Every structure is written in structure tokens, then in C-alpha cells.
Amino acid sequence: MISPIDEPGTDNAGNPYTSAKEMWRLEAGEGDEAKEKQKKEEWYRNGVAYWENVEASVDGVLGGYGHVSSVDIAESEAFLKETYGARLVETGDQPLRALDCGAGVGRISKNLLLKHFHKVDLLEPARHFLDAARVSLSAGPSGEGAEGTSGHRAVNFFYQGAQEFTPEAGRYDVIWVQWFIGHLTDQDFVNFFQRAKDGLKPGGIFILKENTAHSGFVVDKEDHSITRSHPYFLDLFKRAGMQVHRTKLQNSFPKELFKVRMYAVSPEGGPPLPAPLPKKQYSTRQKSRANLPGRIS
């Protein structure tokens, strides 16, 4: 059976790569000691530069498809409740904390995480997005005190890329990663999870939500990101020492978009997931709008 990293892929113009290994050698200089540092820095710099020229709004961060946000949030909330179950029941002296990776303008923090977590931190490499998130979440100049549901608040606003970020040990119940991990090279994907797992509390989990390719991979040469196949994700999780507890496709998105898949993962050897809440408590699916064009990038 062929390894996912050896499967062929294309760029967004249809130009072929024989494998992911070849692609990362060409795009990020991997395997070439003389070029790797410079090429990888260019990959990340160019990716951030693309987003720095995008409007700091929900429509901007969703590539012109801001109208799918409510459907996205509804499915994400259902998956969170199905996955994290009774641990979302608040216990007073044990506040729940979450990290929003690739937070953009704070869309997920505001509409999902702050409903369920006492304290939420945001990680985002595009400064104007992070500034907009501060405003959206009513944060003060220091980043402290942004109020959410029932006194829940956004606490820290980290201006940094995931390839460089190391969280505080044992801080988070959930680390949420959405439409962001595609900017990381394979090795930085693995390194991120290996570092970030130390930021989880005992029993904490990652939830990753991303576009998935039908097979192989697709490289977007405009925003410097990669859309990986489901087997490709599973291979990287295994390399990072992660176990996949559950996975689910996003419903109610247009068929012409990349399929979007949610993953609940945690370090191998960790405790099992808690039992889900009764279904009547987490059924939040909304009817989709018809005739949504294009794709979310």
C-alpha cells in the first residue's frame, strides 16, 4: 500500500507533483541543507503576506463565504459536545480553557468557544486579524478582560505562527485548530502537535477542522497552503504520536467545495473520551442555504 506522502498531487492550477516529498522539496527546500531555511521562511512569509492583504472581516477570513459561518459553527458545536461530553459541564472552581489556533478575527472564539469555556486564548499570525479580534471581543489594550457568555473572557492574544508557538504547559482543555494547519509543512505539523500536546490538561483534546482533498494533496500557490487527503492527515497524526478518537464530515456545505472534516485527537496512551451529552442537548444543525458558489480557501 502506497504511503500518503508518496501519492501524487497538484497545485491549484492543475500542475502535477509526483509526491508530497517532491512538493516540499520544491516549495520549502526540504532535504536541501543549503536552501531549506530560506525556502521555508519564504513559504511562511508569503502565506502571511497573502492574508495581510485580506479584509479583516468574517467574509474576508472565509474567502468571501461569510454566509457559511453559522452552518459551520452549528456543526462544530455539535461535534464539540458529542466529543467532549460531560466535561463541558462547568464545575465552578475548575475553569475550562481553550486555545483558538488560526483565530483570524475571533469568529470561532466569539460564536463557539466563549459559550463553553471560561477563558479563551487566540493565536494568529496576521496582525490586523488579531487587532480586529481584540475589537470584536471587546478586549482592553492589554488583551485582558474580553467578556463572553456568563463572564467568560478572551485572555491572551498571541501574534505568532503555529510553527513557532509553544503553549503554557497544562493550560488547555481543548485546543481548536481550524483552516490553519494547511499552512504548516508536514514536519512543522508533526512538531506543532508534539509541542502543543504539553499544553493540554490531563484528558484534554485537540479538535482540528480542515478542508480535505479527495486523494493526495492540492497546493494553493496563492496563499501558500496545502489541502491534504484524509489518509494524509491520519499519517501525520500517527507520526506526531496522536490518536484519533472520532472524525466527522461537515454537513450542509455546497458539493463543489472541498469536503471539510473534523478530527478529535489526543496524545497516544491518554484517557478515553468522556461519554457524549444526550443528543437533545447537542443537536444544533441548521438548514443550509442553497446555491452557495465557489470554495472556502
Secondary structure, DSSP 8 states (H G I E B T S, - for coil): ---GGGS-EEETT--EES-HHHHHHHHH-TT-TTTHHHHHHHHHHHHHHHHHTS-SSHHHHTTT-GGGHHHHHHHHHHHHHHHHGGGGS--SSS--EEEEET-TTTHHIIIIIHHH-SEEEEEES-HHHHHHHHHHTT--TTS--EE-GGG-EEEEEEES-TTT----TT-EEEEEEES-GGGS-HHHHHHHHHHHGGGEEEEEEEEEEEEEBSSSEEEETTTTEEEEBHHHHHHHHHHTTEEEEEEEE--SS-TTS-EEEEEEEEETT---------HHHH-------S---S---
